[in-house]
Amino acid sequence: MAHRKMWKEMTVTSDGHHSNPTYVYKVVLLGSMAVGKSSLAFRYVKNSFRETMPTVGCSFFKQMIRLETANIMFEIWDTAGQEKYHSVCHLYYRGARAALLVYDISRKETFNRAKLWLRELEKDFLHDEIVIILVGNKTDLATEREVTSEEVKEFARSKGLLHAETSAKSNHQVTDIFMAIAQKLLQQEQQKETTPVQSQSWKKSHVDLRAPNSNQIKKCCKS
């Protein structure tokens, strides 16, 4: 299974107190060409929108989220959607702790493609190793919708995935999806830190025995 990329940084303030820990996570955006992956990342990090942003290979962004009890640093990898890059994309999502499977709500084939990406991730990650969110982008094209919210919600529920609809163009729920991921990852870290050592050891040995390669978002992000 995939190596989980995360590290925790602690700093001490001038008065000797520990500041909130900083967790660093790799996040990848996957999906078909022209679904708006680059536009989502650019909107989130730069709060700006560009109509066309073709990606060659992979683009990289960083963004910090400050929560009440911790800081989350996202290393955001935006992968190219062209078919010719598909065979190398697994190199980019290796070690990821979260994945956005992006589709265009006005193009049904892009949702079907997102399902194929999910199958790829399921080959490389255990269920609790990565947070996956289905992102229906381009809600500004609602009159041309081919993918219903109900269809995706049902699919996400059956797979235990998060789900939201966004518009990089209008900035609808873009920040919310990354905030939901940050909160989910922090929740997992806190659960891990409070789990008895014996239970963690059992879980590790249980995972190692598996053959290799073998929650809807809260109200702030509801569609």
GROMACS elastic network, one bead per residue, 0.5 to 0.9 nm:
[ bonds ]
;  ai    aj funct       b0    kb
    1   123     6  0.78995   500
    1   124     6  0.51382   500
    1   125     6  0.54402   500
    1   126     6  0.69439   500
    1   207     6  0.88291   500
    1   208     6  0.88343   500
    1   210     6  0.87551   500
    1   211     6  0.84237   500
    1   212     6  0.54815   500
    1   213     6  0.59864   500
    1   214     6  0.84122   500
    2    94     6  0.61877   500
    2    95     6  0.58896   500
    2    96     6  0.82025   500
    2   124     6  0.55282   500
    2   125     6  0.55878   500
    2   126     6  0.82062   500
    2   129     6  0.81517   500
    2   212     6  0.89873   500
    2   213     6  0.86696   500
    3    94     6  0.70171   500
    3    96     6  0.80611   500
    3   125     6  0.86601   500
    3   129     6  0.88335   500
    4    25     6  0.89987   500
    4    26     6  0.89346   500
    4    94     6  0.81931   500
    4    96     6  0.64099   500
    4    97     6  0.63580   500
    4   129     6  0.68991   500
    4   130     6  0.82334   500
    5    24     6  0.80746   500
    5    25     6  0.64152   500
    5    26     6  0.64886   500
    5    94     6  0.84688   500
    5    96     6  0.60299   500
    5    97     6  0.65504   500
    6    23     6  0.67135   500
    6    24     6  0.53302   500
    6    25     6  0.51022   500
    6    26     6  0.72975   500
    6    95     6  0.83622   500
    6    96     6  0.85062   500
    6    97     6  0.75238   500
    7    22     6  0.81486   500
    7    23     6  0.57441   500
    7    24     6  0.54428   500
    7    25     6  0.74536   500
    8    21     6  0.65388   500
    8    22     6  0.55430   500
    8    24     6  0.65232   500
    9    20     6  0.89518   500
    9    21     6  0.56698   500
    9    23     6  0.64917   500
    9    24     6  0.81869   500
   10    18     6  0.70981   500
   10    19     6  0.69093   500
   10    20     6  0.71026   500
   10    22     6  0.65536   500
   11    17     6  0.85983   500
   11    18     6  0.59176   500
   11    19     6  0.57145   500
   11    20     6  0.77157   500
   11    21     6  0.72834   500
   11    22     6  0.87151   500
   12    15     6  0.79515   500
   12    16     6  0.58044   500
   12    17     6  0.55316   500
   12    19     6  0.58224   500
   13    16     6  0.53677   500
   13    17     6  0.53588   500
   13    18     6  0.60813   500
   13    19     6  0.62990   500
   14    17     6  0.74064   500
   15    18     6  0.89523   500
   18    21     6  0.81570   500
   19    22     6  0.89619   500
   19    70     6  0.85767   500
   20    67     6  0.89221   500
   20    68     6  0.82961   500
   20    69     6  0.58951   500
   20    71     6  0.65476   500
   21    69     6  0.76829   500
   21    70     6  0.51252   500
   21    71     6  0.61109   500
   21    72     6  0.85007   500
   22    66     6  0.88278   500
   22    70     6  0.58782   500
   22    72     6  0.56265   500
   22    73     6  0.68862   500
   23    70     6  0.74661   500
   23    71     6  0.62384   500
   23    73     6  0.60457   500
   23    74     6  0.85113   500
   23   186     6  0.82275   500
   24    71     6  0.85460   500
   24    72     6  0.59970   500
   24    74     6  0.60158   500
   24    75     6  0.72943   500
   25    72     6  0.74390   500
   25    73     6  0.62437   500
   25    74     6  0.51679   500
   25    75     6  0.60477   500
   25    76     6  0.84833   500
   25    96     6  0.71168   500
   25    97     6  0.60249   500
   25    98     6  0.77412   500
   25   185     6  0.86956   500
   26    73     6  0.85917   500
   26    74     6  0.59865   500
   26    76     6  0.61279   500
   26    77     6  0.74155   500
   26    93     6  0.82441   500
   26    95     6  0.69994   500
   26    97     6  0.56455   500
   26    98     6  0.67556   500
   26    99     6  0.87373   500
   27    74     6  0.64398   500
   27    75     6  0.58894   500
   27    77     6  0.60747   500
   27    78     6  0.86004   500
   27    93     6  0.78599   500
   27    96     6  0.55531   500
   27    97     6  0.60889   500
   27    99     6  0.56177   500
   27   100     6  0.76931   500
   28    75     6  0.83162   500
   28    76     6  0.57501   500
   28    78     6  0.59585   500
   28    79     6  0.72949   500
   28    92     6  0.76484   500
   28    93     6  0.59749   500
   28    96     6  0.66351   500
   28    97     6  0.83989   500
   28    98     6  0.64925   500
   28   100     6  0.62608   500
   28   101     6  0.86020   500
   29    37     6  0.62522   500
   29    38     6  0.83576   500
   29    41     6  0.84031   500
   29    76     6  0.75848   500
   29    77     6  0.62808   500
   29    78     6  0.50243   500
   29    79     6  0.61277   500
   29    93     6  0.86222   500
   29    98     6  0.87993   500
   29    99     6  0.58146   500
   29   101     6  0.62113   500
   29   102     6  0.69457   500
   30    37     6  0.73431   500
   30    78     6  0.72005   500
   30    79     6  0.60805   500
   30    80     6  0.78980   500
   30    81     6  0.73107   500
   30    89     6  0.85474   500
   30    93     6  0.88135   500
   30    99     6  0.71362   500
   30   100     6  0.61028   500
   30   101     6  0.50331   500
   30   102     6  0.60846   500
   30   103     6  0.88596   500
   30   114     6  0.76719   500
   30   117     6  0.71737   500
   31    34     6  0.86632   500
   31    35     6  0.69660   500
   31    36     6  0.88217   500
   31    37     6  0.73119   500
   31    79     6  0.80387   500
   31    80     6  0.81217   500
   31    81     6  0.58115   500
   31   100     6  0.82695   500
   31   101     6  0.56894   500
   31   102     6  0.50248   500
   31   103     6  0.61895   500
   31   110     6  0.72526   500
   31   111     6  0.85514   500
   31   113     6  0.69124   500
   31   114     6  0.57834   500
   31   117     6  0.72185   500
   32    35     6  0.60287   500
   32    36     6  0.88757   500
   32    37     6  0.86845   500
   32    80     6  0.80454   500
   32    82     6  0.68341   500
   32    83     6  0.81361   500
   32   102     6  0.75875   500
   32   103     6  0.69274   500
   32   104     6  0.86228   500
   32   109     6  0.88428   500
   32   110     6  0.58464   500
   32   111     6  0.86903   500
   32   113     6  0.66306   500
   32   114     6  0.74843   500
   33    36     6  0.79159   500
   33    37     6  0.84239   500
   33    54     6  0.81957   500
   33    55     6  0.88577   500
   33    80     6  0.69739   500
   33    82     6  0.54345   500
   33    83     6  0.81945   500
   33   110     6  0.84925   500
   34    37     6  0.75249   500
   34    38     6  0.87820   500
   34    52     6  0.79876   500
   34    53     6  0.84190   500
   34    54     6  0.75909   500
   34    81     6  0.72820   500
   34    82     6  0.89479   500
   34   103     6  0.89770   500
   34   104     6  0.81664   500
   35    38     6  0.86597   500
   35    39     6  0.87954   500
   35    81     6  0.83923   500
   35   102     6  0.66056   500
   35   103     6  0.54869   500
   35   105     6  0.87371   500
   35   107     6  0.87129   500
   35   110     6  0.74779   500
   35   136     6  0.87964   500
   35   137     6  0.68377   500
   35   138     6  0.78586   500
   36    39     6  0.50005   500
   36    40     6  0.60465   500
   36    41     6  0.86735   500
   36    51     6  0.87807   500
   36    52     6  0.83295   500
   36    53     6  0.81447   500
   36   102     6  0.75953   500
   36   103     6  0.80072   500
   36   104     6  0.76098   500
   36   137     6  0.67857   500
   36   138     6  0.76564   500
   36   167     6  0.86968   500
   36   168     6  0.72020   500
   37    40     6  0.52214   500
   37    41     6  0.64102   500
   37    42     6  0.86401   500
   37    53     6  0.88358   500
   37    78     6  0.66501   500
   37    79     6  0.79591   500
   37    80     6  0.86365   500
   37    81     6  0.86191   500
   37   100     6  0.87381   500
   37   101     6  0.89693   500
   37   102     6  0.65524   500
   37   103     6  0.86322   500
   37   137     6  0.85201   500
   37   168     6  0.88143   500
   38    41     6  0.51557   500
   38    42     6  0.59812   500
   38    43     6  0.83873   500
   38    50     6  0.89269   500
   38    52     6  0.86418   500
   38    53     6  0.61188   500
   38    54     6  0.74891   500
   38    55     6  0.71509   500
   38    59     6  0.80251   500
   38    78     6  0.62276   500
   38    79     6  0.82876   500
   38    80     6  0.87901   500
   39    42     6  0.50324   500
   39    43     6  0.58611   500
   39    44     6  0.84200   500
   39    48     6  0.83705   500
   39    49     6  0.62020   500
   39    50     6  0.63567   500
   39    51     6  0.75412   500
   39    52     6  0.77403   500
   39    53     6  0.66908   500
   39   168     6  0.58367   500
   39   169     6  0.78031   500
   40    43     6  0.51347   500
   40    44     6  0.61052   500
   40    45     6  0.86237   500
   40    49     6  0.82533   500
   40   137     6  0.83579   500
   40   166     6  0.85634   500
   40   167     6  0.78104   500
   40   168     6  0.50346   500
   40   169     6  0.84477   500
   40   171     6  0.84884   500
   40   174     6  0.67604   500
   41    44     6  0.51602   500
   41    45     6  0.61056   500
   41    46     6  0.81467   500
   41    61     6  0.75034   500
   41    76     6  0.75436   500
   41    77     6  0.87651   500
   41    78     6  0.73641   500
   41   168     6  0.84902   500
   41   174     6  0.86682   500
   42    45     6  0.52945   500
   42    46     6  0.53891   500
   42    47     6  0.67183   500
   42    48     6  0.63860   500
   42    49     6  0.67819   500
   42    50     6  0.80877   500
   42    61     6  0.82427   500
   42   168     6  0.84722   500
   43    46     6  0.54261   500
   43    49     6  0.55865   500
   43    50     6  0.84500   500
   43   168     6  0.60737   500
   43   169     6  0.80587   500
   43   171     6  0.70273   500
   43   174     6  0.74483   500
   43   175     6  0.86597   500
   44    47     6  0.54601   500
   44    48     6  0.78450   500
   44    63     6  0.83631   500
   44   168     6  0.83264   500
   44   171     6  0.83397   500
   44   174     6  0.62714   500
   44   175     6  0.60299   500
   44   178     6  0.83113   500
   45    48     6  0.81752   500
   45    61     6  0.72685   500
   45    62     6  0.73495   500
   45    63     6  0.61347   500
   46    49     6  0.83603   500
   47   171     6  0.80666   500
   48   168     6  0.86382   500
   48   169     6  0.84937   500
   48   171     6  0.86927   500
   49    52     6  0.89758   500
   49   168     6  0.67403   500
   49   169     6  0.59138   500
   49   170     6  0.84605   500
   49   171     6  0.84775   500
   50    53     6  0.65160   500
   50   168     6  0.89070   500
   50   169     6  0.78977   500
   51   169     6  0.77907   500
   54    80     6  0.75969   500
   54    81     6  0.87342   500
   55    58     6  0.62667   500
   55    59     6  0.67415   500
   55    78     6  0.77144   500
   55    79     6  0.69082   500
   55    81     6  0.76348   500
   55    82     6  0.87572   500
   56    59     6  0.77046   500
   56    79     6  0.79160   500
   56    80     6  0.57275   500
   56    81     6  0.87877   500
   56    82     6  0.86469   500
   56    85     6  0.85209   500
   57    78     6  0.86042   500
   57    79     6  0.61650   500
   57    80     6  0.52502   500
   57    81     6  0.87278   500
   57    85     6  0.66516   500
   57    88     6  0.86370   500
   57    89     6  0.82468   500
   58    77     6  0.65988   500
   58    78     6  0.54688   500
   58    80     6  0.58519   500
   58    89     6  0.86187   500
   58    92     6  0.77265   500
   59    76     6  0.81730   500
   59    77     6  0.58385   500
   59    79     6  0.65702   500
   59    80     6  0.82653   500
   60    75     6  0.71771   500
   60    76     6  0.56760   500
   60    78     6  0.62193   500
   60    79     6  0.88918   500
   61    74     6  0.80623   500
   61    75     6  0.59917   500
   61    77     6  0.66386   500
   61    78     6  0.80754   500
   62    73     6  0.70751   500
   62    74     6  0.56039   500
   62    76     6  0.59232   500
   62    77     6  0.89029   500
   63    72     6  0.83266   500
   63    73     6  0.58101   500
   63    74     6  0.52605   500
   63    75     6  0.68609   500
   63    76     6  0.78046   500
   64    71     6  0.69530   500
   64    72     6  0.56509   500
   64    74     6  0.61723   500
   64    75     6  0.89610   500
   65    70     6  0.86390   500
   65    71     6  0.57393   500
   65    73     6  0.62877   500
   65    74     6  0.78570   500
   65   178     6  0.87758   500
   65   179     6  0.75830   500
   65   182     6  0.76082   500
   66    69     6  0.82350   500
   66    70     6  0.64337   500
   66    72     6  0.63041   500
   66    73     6  0.86198   500
   67    70     6  0.52531   500
   67    71     6  0.56655   500
   67    72     6  0.74678   500
   67   182     6  0.85583   500
   67   183     6  0.82143   500
   68    71     6  0.80472   500
   70   186     6  0.78578   500
   72   182     6  0.65376   500
   72   185     6  0.89686   500
   72   186     6  0.81080   500
   73   182     6  0.89015   500
   74   178     6  0.89491   500
   74   182     6  0.85247   500
   77    92     6  0.72535   500
   77    93     6  0.78601   500
   78    92     6  0.87978   500
   79    85     6  0.84824   500
   79    89     6  0.68577   500
   79    92     6  0.74234   500
   79    93     6  0.87767   500
   80    83     6  0.85110   500
   80    85     6  0.64771   500
   80    86     6  0.79981   500
   80    89     6  0.80408   500
   81    84     6  0.84627   500
   81    85     6  0.70542   500
   81    86     6  0.73326   500
   82    85     6  0.57054   500
   82    86     6  0.69341   500
   83    86     6  0.52115   500
   83    87     6  0.81003   500
   84    87     6  0.71386   500
   84    88     6  0.86533   500
   85    88     6  0.57004   500
   85    89     6  0.63923   500
   86    89     6  0.52996   500
   86    90     6  0.79244   500
   87    90     6  0.70730   500
   87    91     6  0.87469   500
   88    91     6  0.56232   500
   88    92     6  0.74249   500
   89    92     6  0.52235   500
   89    93     6  0.66285   500
   89    94     6  0.88087   500
   90    93     6  0.52430   500
   90    94     6  0.60719   500
   90   120     6  0.83042   500
   90   121     6  0.86152   500
   90   124     6  0.89143   500
   91    94     6  0.55249   500
   92    95     6  0.83129   500
   92    96     6  0.83309   500
   93    96     6  0.53532   500
   93    97     6  0.88436   500
   93    99     6  0.80596   500
   93   121     6  0.86796   500
   94   124     6  0.83008   500
   96    99     6  0.71434   500
   96   129     6  0.86911   500
   96   130     6  0.69516   500
   97   129     6  0.65843   500
   97   131     6  0.62430   500
   97   132     6  0.86544   500
   97   185     6  0.79964   500
   98   129     6  0.85726   500
   98   130     6  0.51036   500
   98   132     6  0.56945   500
   98   133     6  0.79686   500
   98   181     6  0.72521   500
   98   185     6  0.82986   500
   99   121     6  0.88575   500
   99   130     6  0.72292   500
   99   131     6  0.63156   500
   99   133     6  0.64151   500
   99   134     6  0.86068   500
  100   131     6  0.85916   500
  100   132     6  0.60237   500
  100   133     6  0.50779   500
  100   134     6  0.60553   500
  100   135     6  0.64068   500
  101   111     6  0.88276   500
  101   114     6  0.57125   500
  101   115     6  0.83236   500
  101   117     6  0.72585   500
  101   118     6  0.75722   500
  101   132     6  0.72729   500
  101   133     6  0.61610   500
  101   135     6  0.58729   500
  101   136     6  0.84816   500
  102   110     6  0.80836   500
  102   111     6  0.78693   500
  102   114     6  0.66773   500
  102   133     6  0.84048   500
  102   134     6  0.61467   500
  102   136     6  0.60353   500
  102   137     6  0.66691   500
  103   106     6  0.87420   500
  103   107     6  0.77452   500
  103   108     6  0.82964   500
  103   109     6  0.85517   500
  103   110     6  0.50397   500
  103   111     6  0.51566   500
  103   112     6  0.85413   500
  103   113     6  0.79019   500
  103   114     6  0.64283   500
  103   134     6  0.77839   500
  103   135     6  0.62717   500
  103   136     6  0.51446   500
  103   137     6  0.60073   500
  103   138     6  0.86825   500
  104   107     6  0.54023   500
  104   108     6  0.74408   500
  104   109     6  0.86608   500
  104   110     6  0.60419   500
  104   111     6  0.70354   500
  104   135     6  0.84395   500
  104   136     6  0.57024   500
  104   137     6  0.50861   500
  104   138     6  0.60191   500
  104   139     6  0.84341   500
  104   145     6  0.86775   500
  104   146     6  0.87973   500
  104   147     6  0.81724   500
  105   108     6  0.68146   500
  105   110     6  0.80703   500
  105   111     6  0.76507   500
  105   136     6  0.55039   500
  105   137     6  0.61164   500
  105   138     6  0.63353   500
  105   139     6  0.68995   500
  105   141     6  0.76960   500
  105   142     6  0.75701   500
  105   144     6  0.80218   500
  105   145     6  0.54109   500
  105   146     6  0.59501   500
  105   147     6  0.50936   500
  105   148     6  0.75696   500
  105   149     6  0.87394   500
  105   165     6  0.83739   500
  106   110     6  0.87546   500
  106   137     6  0.88010   500
  106   138     6  0.75379   500
  106   139     6  0.84563   500
  106   141     6  0.66325   500
  106   142     6  0.73144   500
  106   143     6  0.83618   500
  106   144     6  0.52854   500
  106   147     6  0.65602   500
  107   110     6  0.57158   500
  107   111     6  0.73432   500
  107   144     6  0.85098   500
  107   145     6  0.73787   500
  107   146     6  0.58123   500
  107   147     6  0.71283   500
  108   111     6  0.53976   500
  108   112     6  0.66375   500
  108   113     6  0.88129   500
  108   145     6  0.85008   500
  108   146     6  0.54424   500
  108   147     6  0.56151   500
  109   112     6  0.50314   500
  109   113     6  0.61661   500
  109   114     6  0.86727   500
  110   114     6  0.62063   500
  110   115     6  0.87849   500
  111   115     6  0.65190   500
  111   116     6  0.89190   500
  111   136     6  0.81829   500
  111   147     6  0.74310   500
  111   152     6  0.86297   500
  112   115     6  0.51865   500
  112   116     6  0.67258   500
  113   116     6  0.50769   500
  113   117     6  0.64804   500
  113   118     6  0.87711   500
  114   117     6  0.50025   500
  114   118     6  0.63053   500
  114   119     6  0.88332   500
  114   134     6  0.79387   500
  115   119     6  0.64917   500
  115   120     6  0.88738   500
  116   119     6  0.51134   500
  116   120     6  0.65034   500
  116   121     6  0.88716   500
  117   120     6  0.50393   500
  117   121     6  0.63766   500
  117   122     6  0.86876   500
  118   121     6  0.50957   500
  118   122     6  0.61504   500
  118   123     6  0.87771   500
  118   132     6  0.84922   500
  119   122     6  0.50338   500
  119   123     6  0.64898   500
  120   123     6  0.53539   500
  120   124     6  0.68812   500
  120   125     6  0.89402   500
  121   124     6  0.52657   500
  121   125     6  0.58937   500
  121   126     6  0.87411   500
  121   130     6  0.88726   500
  122   125     6  0.54138   500
  122   126     6  0.68176   500
  122   127     6  0.75407   500
  122   213     6  0.86913   500
  122   214     6  0.87315   500
  123   126     6  0.81043   500
  123   212     6  0.84841   500
  123   213     6  0.52340   500
  123   214     6  0.59096   500
  124   212     6  0.79293   500
  124   213     6  0.55123   500
  124   214     6  0.78103   500
  125   128     6  0.80053   500
  125   129     6  0.59317   500
  125   130     6  0.67439   500
  125   213     6  0.81520   500
  126   129     6  0.52403   500
  126   130     6  0.73106   500
  126   207     6  0.85238   500
  127   130     6  0.65000   500
  127   131     6  0.81004   500
  127   160     6  0.87473   500
  128   131     6  0.73702   500
  128   188     6  0.86871   500
  130   185     6  0.87183   500
  131   161     6  0.76401   500
  131   162     6  0.79865   500
  131   181     6  0.70197   500
  131   184     6  0.75497   500
  131   185     6  0.73585   500
  132   160     6  0.87037   500
  132   161     6  0.57321   500
  132   162     6  0.63487   500
  132   163     6  0.86084   500
  132   181     6  0.84394   500
  133   156     6  0.83186   500
  133   161     6  0.56832   500
  133   163     6  0.52777   500
  133   164     6  0.74997   500
  133   177     6  0.81573   500
  133   181     6  0.80885   500
  133   216     6  0.87936   500
  133   217     6  0.86893   500
  134   152     6  0.80620   500
  134   156     6  0.72790   500
  134   161     6  0.70465   500
  134   162     6  0.61999   500
  134   164     6  0.64940   500
  134   165     6  0.82923   500
  135   162     6  0.85656   500
  135   163     6  0.59802   500
  135   164     6  0.52350   500
  135   165     6  0.55507   500
  135   166     6  0.68622   500
  135   177     6  0.82922   500
  136   139     6  0.75089   500
  136   147     6  0.84789   500
  136   149     6  0.84859   500
  136   152     6  0.86332   500
  136   163     6  0.79348   500
  136   164     6  0.63199   500
  136   166     6  0.60411   500
  136   167     6  0.83316   500
  137   140     6  0.85059   500
  137   164     6  0.85573   500
  137   165     6  0.57063   500
  137   167     6  0.52983   500
  137   168     6  0.71486   500
  138   141     6  0.55893   500
  138   142     6  0.75248   500
  138   165     6  0.78820   500
  138   166     6  0.61816   500
  138   168     6  0.68452   500
  138   169     6  0.73615   500
  138   170     6  0.87388   500
  139   142     6  0.51372   500
  139   143     6  0.88181   500
  139   145     6  0.82136   500
  139   165     6  0.66893   500
  139   166     6  0.58364   500
  139   167     6  0.51914   500
  139   168     6  0.87392   500
  139   169     6  0.89023   500
  139   170     6  0.86297   500
  139   172     6  0.79715   500
  140   143     6  0.81759   500
  140   166     6  0.85021   500
  140   167     6  0.61295   500
  140   168     6  0.88486   500
  140   169     6  0.73591   500
  140   170     6  0.71032   500
  140   172     6  0.88274   500
  141   144     6  0.55055   500
  141   145     6  0.66322   500
  141   167     6  0.88154   500
  142   145     6  0.50262   500
  142   146     6  0.88063   500
  145   148     6  0.71238   500
  147   150     6  0.86281   500
  147   151     6  0.71331   500
  147   152     6  0.75395   500
  148   151     6  0.53401   500
  148   152     6  0.66414   500
  148   153     6  0.87204   500
  149   152     6  0.53137   500
  149   153     6  0.60149   500
  149   154     6  0.86035   500
  149   164     6  0.88311   500
  149   165     6  0.81088   500
  149   223     6  0.71636   500
  150   153     6  0.50743   500
  150   154     6  0.61543   500
  150   155     6  0.86109   500
  151   154     6  0.53908   500
  151   155     6  0.63595   500
  151   156     6  0.87014   500
  152   155     6  0.50216   500
  152   156     6  0.59504   500
  152   157     6  0.84021   500
  152   163     6  0.76552   500
  153   156     6  0.50798   500
  153   157     6  0.60169   500
  153   158     6  0.85852   500
  153   162     6  0.87041   500
  153   163     6  0.67382   500
  153   164     6  0.87032   500
  153   216     6  0.77792   500
  154   157     6  0.51001   500
  154   158     6  0.62266   500
  154   159     6  0.87464   500
  155   158     6  0.51616   500
  155   159     6  0.63690   500
  155   160     6  0.85866   500
  155   161     6  0.83619   500
  156   159     6  0.51802   500
  156   160     6  0.58492   500
  156   162     6  0.64265   500
  156   163     6  0.64582   500
  156   215     6  0.78495   500
  156   216     6  0.73512   500
  157   160     6  0.50938   500
  157   161     6  0.62479   500
  157   162     6  0.79452   500
  157   163     6  0.87660   500
  157   215     6  0.66338   500
  157   216     6  0.68689   500
  158   161     6  0.78864   500
  160   215     6  0.56287   500
  160   216     6  0.76890   500
  161   215     6  0.56613   500
  161   216     6  0.64746   500
  161   217     6  0.87409   500
  162   180     6  0.87339   500
  162   181     6  0.87589   500
  162   215     6  0.52191   500
  162   217     6  0.53562   500
  163   177     6  0.85348   500
  163   215     6  0.79970   500
  163   216     6  0.57341   500
  163   217     6  0.60566   500
  163   221     6  0.81383   500
  163   222     6  0.78061   500
  163   223     6  0.81061   500
  164   173     6  0.78684   500
  164   176     6  0.88765   500
  164   177     6  0.69870   500
  164   216     6  0.82331   500
  164   217     6  0.69642   500
  164   221     6  0.59587   500
  164   222     6  0.60783   500
  164   223     6  0.56757   500
  165   172     6  0.80592   500
  165   173     6  0.72105   500
  165   174     6  0.86876   500
  165   177     6  0.88838   500
  165   221     6  0.79469   500
  165   222     6  0.78194   500
  165   223     6  0.56452   500
  166   169     6  0.88814   500
  166   170     6  0.85072   500
  166   171     6  0.73316   500
  166   172     6  0.51354   500
  166   173     6  0.52750   500
  166   174     6  0.59313   500
  166   177     6  0.84643   500
  166   223     6  0.84321   500
  167   170     6  0.54198   500
  167   171     6  0.54733   500
  167   173     6  0.71474   500
  167   174     6  0.69843   500
  168   172     6  0.66879   500
  168   173     6  0.84865   500
  168   174     6  0.65878   500
  169   172     6  0.78352   500
  171   174     6  0.57214   500
  171   175     6  0.79730   500
  172   175     6  0.81363   500
  172   176     6  0.85620   500
  173   177     6  0.63955   500
  173   220     6  0.81800   500
  173   221     6  0.63714   500
  173   222     6  0.89307   500
  174   177     6  0.56959   500
  174   178     6  0.70820   500
  174   179     6  0.89710   500
  175   178     6  0.54930   500
  175   179     6  0.61965   500
  175   180     6  0.87045   500
  176   180     6  0.60630   500
  176   181     6  0.86334   500
  176   220     6  0.66030   500
  176   221     6  0.57849   500
  177   180     6  0.51128   500
  177   181     6  0.63430   500
  177   182     6  0.87124   500
  177   217     6  0.80787   500
  177   220     6  0.88333   500
  177   221     6  0.65707   500
  178   181     6  0.50512   500
  178   182     6  0.61732   500
  178   183     6  0.86580   500
  179   182     6  0.50126   500
  179   183     6  0.61804   500
  179   184     6  0.85670   500
  180   183     6  0.52013   500
  180   184     6  0.61486   500
  180   185     6  0.86439   500
  180   217     6  0.66507   500
  180   218     6  0.76644   500
  180   220     6  0.84099   500
  180   221     6  0.76851   500
  181   184     6  0.50942   500
  181   185     6  0.61260   500
  181   186     6  0.85311   500
  181   217     6  0.89399   500
  182   185     6  0.52370   500
  182   186     6  0.60942   500
  182   187     6  0.85096   500
  183   186     6  0.51318   500
  183   187     6  0.60511   500
  183   188     6  0.86488   500
  184   187     6  0.50911   500
  184   188     6  0.63500   500
  184   189     6  0.88019   500
  185   188     6  0.50821   500
  185   189     6  0.63211   500
  185   190     6  0.87376   500
  186   190     6  0.61728   500
  186   191     6  0.85526   500
  187   190     6  0.51656   500
  187   191     6  0.61646   500
  187   192     6  0.85732   500
  188   191     6  0.51086   500
  188   192     6  0.61150   500
  188   193     6  0.86392   500
  189   192     6  0.50429   500
  189   193     6  0.61721   500
  189   194     6  0.87274   500
  190   193     6  0.50953   500
  190   194     6  0.63180   500
  190   195     6  0.86549   500
  191   194     6  0.52564   500
  191   195     6  0.61241   500
  192   195     6  0.51882   500
  192   196     6  0.84650   500
  192   200     6  0.78288   500
  193   196     6  0.80785   500
  193   197     6  0.89769   500
  194   197     6  0.87980   500
  195   198     6  0.83369   500
  195   199     6  0.65987   500
  195   200     6  0.66614   500
  196   199     6  0.53848   500
  196   200     6  0.64814   500
  196   201     6  0.88403   500
  197   200     6  0.50517   500
  197   201     6  0.61707   500
  197   202     6  0.86635   500
  198   201     6  0.51591   500
  198   202     6  0.63048   500
  198   203     6  0.86928   500
  199   202     6  0.51320   500
  199   203     6  0.61967   500
  199   204     6  0.86953   500
  200   203     6  0.50630   500
  200   204     6  0.62368   500
  200   205     6  0.87697   500
  201   204     6  0.51489   500
  201   205     6  0.63373   500
  201   206     6  0.85361   500
  202   205     6  0.52638   500
  202   206     6  0.60479   500
  202   207     6  0.86150   500
  203   207     6  0.61341   500
  203   208     6  0.86189   500
  204   207     6  0.51344   500
  204   208     6  0.61896   500
  204   209     6  0.87930   500
  205   208     6  0.50642   500
  205   209     6  0.64381   500
  206   209     6  0.54116   500
  206   210     6  0.71190   500
  207   210     6  0.55303   500
  207   211     6  0.88454   500
  208   211     6  0.78818   500
  208   212     6  0.85041   500
  209   212     6  0.87720   500
  210   214     6  0.78825   500
  211   214     6  0.54083   500
  215   218     6  0.81968   500
  216   221     6  0.88907   500
  216   222     6  0.79648   500
  217   220     6  0.74884   500
  217   221     6  0.56371   500
  217   222     6  0.61705   500
  218   221     6  0.58435   500
  218   222     6  0.63297   500
  219   222     6  0.50361   500
  219   223     6  0.86609   500
